[in-house]
């Protein structure tokens, strides 16, 4: 049986390098449980039900059913499930990643995306099998499925600069982490120097390579993510528009209003009126404000 770590019903656990661990460790958090990873392992999480909040070196994230997110070895994420959530994951050491490369000539990268319902069911079935069986071979089908989840990254990896495949993979992995950092810090303006420090590349190299890979500059992606965060806050919370602007990294309401209209074609107040749960007025109704530190998408 693979090592399985489960945090359920409010239990908070820590996965560290001092504990006895196998090359592949199956993880699960549910019903207000949480797991903090301090070991130097690559981790990948799949949200099966409800919502979860993640805090890592790259920032804060919110997972909805069908989302997956992957972190590099020194990201040390903490995954917190809500009261009805189920989120499963795997922790992989260098040996597991090497065996995956030998099987498929592929590797896993940091990043996040969504799964279809069929892929979600397959992921759960393979995770259960890996958790119940023993031996490294039992985890191989799960690892192959995880690699297939990232198949869209292959074309981008091939566009990375570098003479060798190992160099291109290294560059792409760092660029993926920079992109994840932008997504995890959509509540503020991120400086290029921060991405340069994270990737250990120069600011010029980060900007040039990021643009060539994603057809969007880091600054443009940061602005778009901040506006998408603002739209989520307008739709899902009773925060006033000025509060939404501040929570999305805008210095004043005027700059926020211009940017929001340019992005969505309507004003922020009009956008809120068109959503399913608009507030009756600028004053909050008799509900608790939902604004939290982990409101990122």
Backbone torsions as a table, in degrees:
resi	resn	phi	psi	omega
1	UNK	NA	132.4	175.3
2	UNK	-63.9	156.2	172.8
3	UNK	-67.0	131.3	-179.0
4	UNK	-124.8	127.9	177.2
5	UNK	-118.6	118.7	-176.7
6	UNK	-123.3	127.9	176.0
7	UNK	-114.8	109.8	-174.9
8	UNK	-129.3	153.4	174.5
9	UNK	53.2	51.4	175.0
10	UNK	81.9	0.6	-179.8
11	UNK	-71.5	133.6	178.3
12	UNK	-111.6	122.0	-177.4
13	UNK	-123.8	163.3	179.0
14	UNK	-130.5	130.4	175.2
15	UNK	-101.1	108.0	-177.6
16	UNK	-122.5	166.7	-177.3
17	UNK	-71.2	-16.3	-178.1
18	UNK	-77.6	-21.7	-178.4
19	UNK	-78.2	154.2	176.8
20	UNK	-67.2	124.8	-176.3
21	UNK	-141.5	152.0	174.4
22	UNK	-93.9	175.4	-179.0
23	UNK	-64.3	-30.2	176.5
24	UNK	-124.9	121.6	179.0
25	UNK	-115.5	126.4	177.5
26	UNK	-86.0	134.0	-176.0
27	UNK	-123.6	150.7	175.9
28	UNK	-154.2	136.5	172.6
29	UNK	-127.0	140.7	-179.1
30	UNK	-156.5	155.0	172.2
31	UNK	44.9	63.7	175.9
32	UNK	73.4	8.3	174.9
33	UNK	-77.2	163.8	178.8
34	UNK	-149.4	148.8	175.5
35	UNK	-131.0	129.9	175.6
36	UNK	-109.2	128.0	-178.4
37	UNK	-102.9	115.9	176.2
38	UNK	-111.8	-8.5	178.0
39	UNK	-73.6	154.7	179.2
40	UNK	-83.3	71.4	-179.2
41	UNK	-131.2	151.6	173.7
42	UNK	-77.7	130.5	-178.8
43	UNK	-124.1	142.5	177.1
44	UNK	-134.6	132.8	-176.2
45	UNK	-122.9	143.1	177.3
46	UNK	-125.9	124.6	179.6
47	UNK	-86.9	116.3	-177.1
48	UNK	-94.6	-34.9	-175.6
49	UNK	-152.7	144.8	176.7
50	UNK	69.6	-150.1	-178.7
51	UNK	-131.3	156.1	175.1
52	UNK	-141.0	155.5	177.8
53	UNK	-118.9	138.1	-176.2
54	UNK	-125.8	134.4	173.9
55	UNK	-125.0	128.4	-177.2
56	UNK	-145.5	-176.2	177.7
57	UNK	-62.5	-25.7	180.0
58	UNK	-84.6	-6.8	179.1
59	UNK	128.6	-155.9	-177.6
60	UNK	-116.9	142.4	-176.3
61	UNK	-138.9	152.5	172.6
62	UNK	-118.2	130.1	179.9
63	UNK	-107.5	133.6	172.3
64	UNK	-110.2	166.2	-179.2
65	UNK	-54.7	128.6	-179.0
66	UNK	99.3	-12.1	179.1
67	UNK	-81.3	149.8	167.6
68	UNK	-131.9	153.1	179.5
69	UNK	-146.6	141.2	-177.6
70	UNK	-128.3	142.7	-176.3
71	UNK	-127.2	147.1	177.4
72	UNK	-72.9	175.7	-169.8
73	UNK	-66.1	-29.0	-178.0
74	UNK	-106.6	21.1	179.7
75	UNK	-79.3	-32.4	176.9
76	UNK	52.2	61.3	-177.6
77	UNK	-74.8	151.1	168.9
78	UNK	-115.2	123.0	-177.8
79	UNK	-109.1	123.8	-179.4
80	UNK	-119.8	121.1	179.9
81	UNK	-89.3	150.6	172.4
82	UNK	-81.2	-176.0	-168.7
83	UNK	-71.7	-14.6	178.6
84	UNK	-121.9	14.5	-170.4
85	UNK	-91.3	158.3	169.9
86	UNK	-139.8	121.9	179.9
87	UNK	-132.2	125.8	179.9
88	UNK	-113.8	154.1	-179.0
89	UNK	-154.7	178.0	175.5
90	UNK	-136.6	147.1	174.1
91	UNK	-114.3	124.5	-172.8
92	UNK	-121.4	129.4	174.7
93	UNK	-88.2	-177.8	-177.5
94	UNK	-61.4	-33.1	179.1
95	UNK	-65.5	-39.2	178.5
96	UNK	-65.2	-42.4	178.9
97	UNK	-66.1	-36.2	178.4
98	UNK	-67.3	-40.5	178.5
99	UNK	-65.6	-34.7	176.3
100	UNK	-64.6	-41.9	178.6
101	UNK	-63.4	-35.2	178.9
102	UNK	-71.5	-32.1	-178.9
103	UNK	-76.4	-44.0	-169.7
104	UNK	-123.1	0.1	-173.5
105	UNK	56.2	36.2	-179.3
106	UNK	-134.7	168.2	176.1
107	UNK	-142.8	175.7	179.5
108	UNK	-108.2	145.4	-177.3
109	UNK	-123.4	155.7	169.7
110	UNK	-63.4	151.1	178.8
111	UNK	154.9	-177.2	177.9
112	UNK	-152.1	152.0	178.6
113	UNK	-167.7	-162.7	179.9
114	UNK	-123.3	158.6	176.0
115	UNK	-115.0	147.8	171.4
116	UNK	-71.8	166.5	-179.6
117	UNK	-61.5	-39.4	-179.5
118	UNK	-66.2	-43.2	177.7
119	UNK	-65.4	-32.9	178.5
120	UNK	-65.9	-43.2	178.2
121	UNK	-64.9	-40.1	178.6
122	UNK	-63.6	-43.4	179.9
123	UNK	-59.6	-42.8	179.6
124	UNK	-65.7	-43.1	-179.1
125	UNK	-63.3	-44.0	-179.6
126	UNK	-69.5	-34.7	177.4
127	UNK	-63.9	-43.1	179.2
128	UNK	-62.4	-42.6	179.6
129	UNK	-63.7	-42.9	179.7
130	UNK	-64.2	-35.2	-179.2
131	UNK	-71.4	-30.2	-174.6
132	UNK	-90.7	-23.6	-175.4
133	UNK	-102.0	164.2	-179.4
134	UNK	-110.6	160.8	178.3
135	UNK	93.5	148.8	-178.4
136	UNK	-65.8	-27.8	-178.5
137	UNK	-65.0	-28.7	-177.9
138	UNK	-67.9	-23.0	-179.6
139	UNK	-89.8	-8.6	-175.6
140	UNK	-62.2	-44.7	177.9
141	UNK	-58.1	-37.8	177.9
142	UNK	-65.4	-43.4	179.4
143	UNK	-63.4	-39.4	178.1
144	UNK	-64.4	-38.3	178.3
145	UNK	-68.0	-38.4	177.8
146	UNK	-63.3	-40.0	177.4
147	UNK	-64.5	-37.8	178.0
148	UNK	-66.1	-30.5	177.1
149	UNK	-61.3	-27.6	-177.5
150	UNK	-103.7	22.3	-176.3
151	UNK	-62.9	-25.9	178.9
152	UNK	-68.5	-15.1	-179.5
153	UNK	-79.5	-15.8	-172.5
154	UNK	-62.0	-46.1	-179.0
155	UNK	-63.1	-41.1	179.1
156	UNK	-66.5	-38.4	178.0
157	UNK	-60.0	-40.1	-178.8
158	UNK	-68.2	-20.8	178.7
159	UNK	-86.1	-4.6	-178.8
160	UNK	-70.9	146.6	175.2
161	UNK	-70.3	150.1	179.7
162	UNK	139.9	139.2	-178.1
163	UNK	-77.5	-32.4	-178.3
164	UNK	-109.1	159.8	178.2
165	UNK	-65.0	-38.9	-179.7
166	UNK	-61.7	-37.9	178.1
167	UNK	-68.8	-41.7	178.7
168	UNK	-63.5	-39.8	178.2
169	UNK	-65.3	-39.0	178.3
170	UNK	-62.8	-45.9	-179.9
171	UNK	-63.5	-45.3	-177.9
172	UNK	-64.9	-40.3	177.8
173	UNK	-59.2	-40.3	179.4
174	UNK	-71.3	-36.7	177.5
175	UNK	-67.4	-37.4	176.2
176	UNK	-62.6	-37.6	178.6
177	UNK	-68.8	-36.7	176.0
178	UNK	-63.6	-41.6	177.7
179	UNK	-63.6	-41.9	178.2
180	UNK	-62.8	-36.0	178.3
181	UNK	-63.7	-40.4	176.9
182	UNK	-64.0	-41.4	179.5
183	UNK	-66.9	-34.7	-178.3
184	UNK	-81.5	-6.4	179.2
185	UNK	-127.6	43.9	-178.6
186	UNK	-78.0	6.2	176.8
187	UNK	-94.7	3.5	-177.4
188	UNK	-156.8	170.5	175.9
189	UNK	-81.8	126.0	179.8
190	UNK	-98.8	129.3	179.9
191	UNK	-83.8	149.5	177.2
192	UNK	-60.7	-33.3	180.0
193	UNK	-61.8	-30.6	176.8
194	UNK	-66.9	-42.1	178.6
195	UNK	-67.8	-36.2	178.0
196	UNK	-63.6	-41.6	178.5
197	UNK	-66.9	-39.4	-179.4
198	UNK	-65.4	-41.4	-175.7
199	UNK	-91.2	-12.6	-176.0
200	UNK	64.0	31.0	172.7
201	UNK	-115.3	166.0	175.4
202	UNK	-73.1	158.0	178.9
203	UNK	-59.9	-39.7	179.7
204	UNK	-63.7	-44.2	-178.4
205	UNK	-65.8	-40.7	178.6
206	UNK	-60.9	-48.8	-178.1
207	UNK	-61.8	-45.9	-177.4
208	UNK	-65.5	-47.4	-177.4
209	UNK	-70.1	-40.0	179.1
210	UNK	-60.2	-45.0	179.9
211	UNK	-63.0	-41.3	-178.0
212	UNK	-70.1	-30.1	-178.5
213	UNK	-81.1	-43.6	-169.9
214	UNK	-110.8	2.8	-179.6
215	UNK	54.6	33.1	-179.0
216	UNK	-160.8	136.2	179.6
217	UNK	-75.0	158.3	176.2
218	UNK	-57.5	-37.6	179.7
219	UNK	-65.9	-41.1	-179.8
220	UNK	-67.0	-41.3	178.4
221	UNK	-65.1	-41.4	178.7
222	UNK	-60.0	-44.3	179.5
223	UNK	-64.1	-41.8	180.0
224	UNK	-65.3	-41.8	179.7
225	UNK	-65.3	-36.7	178.5
226	UNK	-66.4	-38.4	178.0
227	UNK	-70.8	-36.3	175.8
228	UNK	-66.0	-37.2	174.5
229	UNK	-61.9	-43.4	179.3
230	UNK	-61.0	-40.9	179.4
231	UNK	-64.2	-37.7	176.8
232	UNK	-64.2	-42.2	179.9
233	UNK	-66.0	-38.3	177.6
234	UNK	-64.7	-37.3	-177.4
235	UNK	-79.7	-38.8	-168.2
236	UNK	-102.5	-11.1	-177.0
237	UNK	-128.3	170.4	176.6
238	UNK	-101.9	18.5	177.9
239	UNK	-61.6	143.5	174.7
240	UNK	-71.4	159.5	-173.5
241	UNK	-60.8	-38.9	177.1
242	UNK	-62.3	-37.3	177.4
243	UNK	-68.6	-38.3	177.2
244	UNK	-62.9	-43.2	179.0
245	UNK	-59.2	-46.8	-179.6
246	UNK	-65.5	-39.0	-179.3
247	UNK	-71.9	-11.8	179.3
248	UNK	-107.1	11.5	173.1
249	UNK	85.3	18.6	178.3
250	UNK	-97.3	139.1	-176.2
251	UNK	-72.0	-32.7	-178.1
252	UNK	-149.3	165.5	-176.0
253	UNK	-69.3	-30.3	-177.7
254	UNK	-65.8	-47.6	179.3
255	UNK	-65.1	-35.8	177.2
256	UNK	-65.3	-44.2	-178.3
257	UNK	-61.6	-43.4	179.7
258	UNK	-64.4	-46.3	-178.2
259	UNK	-66.1	-39.1	-178.5
260	UNK	-66.7	-43.5	179.3
261	UNK	-65.1	-39.4	179.1
262	UNK	-64.1	-33.2	-177.8
263	UNK	-81.2	-45.0	-171.3
264	UNK	-108.6	-7.5	176.3
265	UNK	80.8	-2.0	177.7
266	UNK	-138.6	164.7	176.9
267	UNK	-72.8	164.4	179.6
268	UNK	-63.2	-40.1	179.7
269	UNK	-66.9	-38.7	177.9
270	UNK	-67.0	-39.9	177.8
271	UNK	-59.6	-43.3	179.1
272	UNK	-63.7	-39.8	179.6
273	UNK	-62.5	-28.5	-176.7
274	UNK	-86.3	-7.8	-179.8
275	UNK	-83.4	171.1	-171.4
276	UNK	-75.4	-27.4	-176.3
277	UNK	-126.2	63.6	-179.0
278	UNK	-74.9	147.0	174.4
279	UNK	-72.4	154.0	-178.3
280	UNK	-69.3	-28.5	-178.8
281	UNK	-156.4	-174.6	178.1
282	UNK	-67.3	-22.6	177.4
283	UNK	-83.8	138.7	179.7
284	UNK	-68.0	147.2	175.2
285	UNK	-74.9	-175.1	-177.1
286	UNK	-78.0	59.6	175.5
287	UNK	-134.4	159.4	176.9
288	UNK	-79.7	134.5	178.4
289	UNK	-61.1	139.3	-175.8
290	UNK	-93.4	-1.3	-176.8
291	UNK	-62.5	126.3	-178.3
292	UNK	-137.1	168.4	178.5
293	UNK	-66.1	-27.8	-177.4
294	UNK	-103.9	57.1	-180.0
295	UNK	-101.6	14.0	-178.5
296	UNK	-79.4	153.6	175.2
297	UNK	-101.5	NA	NA
